[in-house]
């Protein structure tokens, strides 16, 4: 495979799109290889790189089936469940803590303690 064509930021020709742009159009790359690369220069660091795919080779996004929706709900529920107290925290448990905030930082004064 030869080198990818490289375009400067906002200067890519029509017919190319990033994954996010394809998704906004209801499309996905569909197994096609990266067709080009977009580079945005930055000071004192390497450029930001975005990979581009051909829009004419993109395929429609797969529809959400009831089984996929149920699997997604189970996965999100697992991310909200605290492994220590087994309760639904109502938010995604931070990986840095590994458990919900009340379990990670228990109140040393108990529930009746002063807040001052």
PyMOL commands that set and color helices and strands:
alter all, ss='L'
color gray80, all
select helices_A, chain A and resi 19-24+55-57+66-80+101-104
alter helices_A, ss='H'
color red, helices_A
select strands_A, chain A and resi 5-8+16-17+27-28+36-42+45-54+59-60
alter strands_A, ss='S'
color yellow, strands_A
deselect
rebuild
show_as cartoon
